[in-house]
Amino acid sequence: LLSICDSLSLAAGDNWVQKILQLTQVLEMRHGVMLVGPSGVGKTSALEVLLQGLEQIDGVKCEKYIIDPKAMDKNSLYGVLDGTTMEWTD
């Protein structure tokens, strides 16, 4: 991760690198994640560094999809459970 940060001219602080490692653990357990927080804290940069690192390790191109949550209603974004049939609809 540190060499990737150097190549992107990013200062890799200990807390920031720790957040990247935590994001790695979450991605191993989940199919999709949301990065939320104030502007300018390094969410996008952390994701880019992580994806480049995973590409170097796995040799597989990573894909990301950015969705504006305000452009979709809640049921379309998260899915919905029909209480009668107990069917999940994405």
N, C-alpha and C positions, 0 to 999 in steps of 0.2 A: 504493500500500500504506500509506503514511504517513497519508493522510487516513482510510482505513478504520480503522487502529489508533486514531487520535484519536477517531473516532466510537464505537469500542468501549471507550474509556478504557484502551487498552493502551499500555505504554511500548515503543516500537519501537527496541530496541537494534540496533546494526549487525550483530552476529553472528546475531541472531534473524531479521532481515530477509534476511540472506544465506542462511540455512537455508530460508526461504520461496522464494527464487529458485532454490535447488538443487532443492527439491521440484517446482517448476514444470518444470524441465528433465527431471526423472525422469518426471513425468506425461506429458510430450510423447513419451517413448520407450516407456512401459509402459501397459498397460491397467488395471493395478491395483497398488497399493503398500501396504506395511505401515509404519506409523509406530510405532517401538518406542523405548523409553527409560524412564528413571526418572520417577516421578510428579512433576508440578509443573514440568516444564521447558518447557511451552508447545506441546506437540504438537497438542492440540485447537485451541488458539487460532490457531496458525500455519495449520492446515488451514482454519479458518473464514475467516480473513483472505484466504487464497489463493482460496478458492471465491467469496467476495464480489468480489474483484478480477477474477477470470475472468468472472463474471456481468456486471460493469460493462463489461468490454472486449468480450466476445462478444455480450452481450445475450441469452444463453441461460441458463436456470436449470440450475445444476449439481446433480447428485445424488451422495450418498455413502451407502455401505452399511457399517455397522460390524458386524464379525463377531467373536464371541468365539472365539478359536482353541481354547479348552479345551472348547467345546461340540461340536466336530467332530473326527473322527479325521483323521489326517494325509492319507490318501488322498482323503478327501472335500474337505479344505481346498485341497490343491494339485493333485490329480489323480494318475493313476498310468499308467505305461507298461507295457503287456503285453509281456513279453520275447519271447514266442513269435510274436505277430502284429504286433508293433511298432505297435499302436494305442494312442492316448492316450485315456483316459477322464477326463472332468471330474466 
